[in-house]
Amino acid sequence: MPQRASQAIESWNNEGSSSTDQSRWRIVPTVIWWTIWKERNMRCFESISSPLHRIKINCIITFCYWCSSEYVNDPIAIIDILFFLLT
């Protein structure tokens, strides 16, 4: 288990080095951290918390949204990455 964010990113990049689309692969850690950051802010500043399954869904929705704005013509590659993450 990585003990620092830099170690997590390095291991993520090593895992995805064989990916056919590394640009989307590299988006995933940022999406995860962004989703957690937003959840943290809701809990701290609005006293609202989401169940874990909702946080996961928010992460997937954010990933699809971020990818769709850059990769409009290739939804299959986005689905492939999601399938890998969910298995």
PLY file of the C-alpha trace (Angstrom):
ply
format ascii 1.0
element vertex 87
property float x
property float y
property float z
element edge 86
property int vertex1
property int vertex2
end_header
0.00 0.00 0.00
1.48 3.37 -0.96
2.13 5.69 1.96
2.34 8.88 -0.10
0.33 10.32 -2.95
3.43 10.34 -5.16
3.87 6.59 -4.57
0.23 5.97 -5.45
0.56 7.90 -8.71
3.79 6.08 -9.59
2.22 2.66 -9.00
-0.86 3.73 -10.97
1.29 4.84 -13.90
3.25 1.58 -13.78
0.01 -0.42 -13.86
-1.31 1.58 -16.80
1.90 1.62 -18.79
0.53 -1.13 -21.01
-2.81 0.65 -21.49
-3.61 1.61 -25.07
-4.90 5.00 -23.92
-2.66 6.31 -21.16
-4.17 9.80 -21.15
-7.52 8.50 -19.87
-5.75 6.07 -17.57
-3.95 8.99 -15.90
-7.23 10.84 -15.30
-8.51 8.21 -12.86
-6.43 9.13 -9.75
-7.35 12.79 -10.18
-11.03 11.89 -10.48
-10.86 9.78 -7.32
-9.11 12.51 -5.34
-11.48 15.18 -6.66
-14.51 13.11 -5.66
-13.11 12.50 -2.17
-12.24 16.19 -1.81
-15.80 17.21 -2.72
-17.23 14.66 -0.27
-14.90 15.91 2.45
-16.03 19.50 1.87
-19.69 18.49 2.01
-19.10 16.71 5.32
-17.04 19.52 6.83
-18.93 22.57 5.64
-22.47 21.37 4.98
-22.77 18.46 7.45
-23.93 16.22 4.60
-22.44 12.80 3.95
-23.06 10.37 1.13
-23.06 6.59 1.44
-20.07 4.81 -0.07
-21.99 3.56 -3.11
-23.00 7.14 -3.94
-19.38 8.32 -3.69
-18.37 5.57 -6.12
-21.14 6.58 -8.52
-20.06 10.23 -8.29
-16.53 9.14 -9.14
-17.70 7.23 -12.22
-19.93 10.08 -13.35
-17.08 12.57 -12.99
-14.74 10.28 -14.92
-17.22 9.89 -17.78
-17.89 13.63 -17.85
-14.21 14.57 -17.91
-13.47 12.02 -20.62
-16.51 12.89 -22.71
-15.45 16.50 -23.05
-12.07 15.42 -24.43
-12.97 12.15 -26.17
-16.38 12.76 -27.68
-15.96 10.27 -30.51
-14.62 7.31 -28.52
-17.06 6.18 -25.77
-15.96 2.53 -26.08
-12.50 3.29 -24.67
-14.10 5.00 -21.68
-16.27 1.93 -21.09
-13.20 -0.31 -21.32
-11.43 1.64 -18.57
-14.55 1.59 -16.39
-14.87 -2.17 -16.88
-11.25 -2.64 -15.79
-11.79 -0.50 -12.68
-14.95 -2.31 -11.66
-13.62 -5.85 -12.04
0 1
1 2
2 3
3 4
4 5
5 6
6 7
7 8
8 9
9 10
10 11
11 12
12 13
13 14
14 15
15 16
16 17
17 18
18 19
19 20
20 21
21 22
22 23
23 24
24 25
25 26
26 27
27 28
28 29
29 30
30 31
31 32
32 33
33 34
34 35
35 36
36 37
37 38
38 39
39 40
40 41
41 42
42 43
43 44
44 45
45 46
46 47
47 48
48 49
49 50
50 51
51 52
52 53
53 54
54 55
55 56
56 57
57 58
58 59
59 60
60 61
61 62
62 63
63 64
64 65
65 66
66 67
67 68
68 69
69 70
70 71
71 72
72 73
73 74
74 75
75 76
76 77
77 78
78 79
79 80
80 81
81 82
82 83
83 84
84 85
85 86
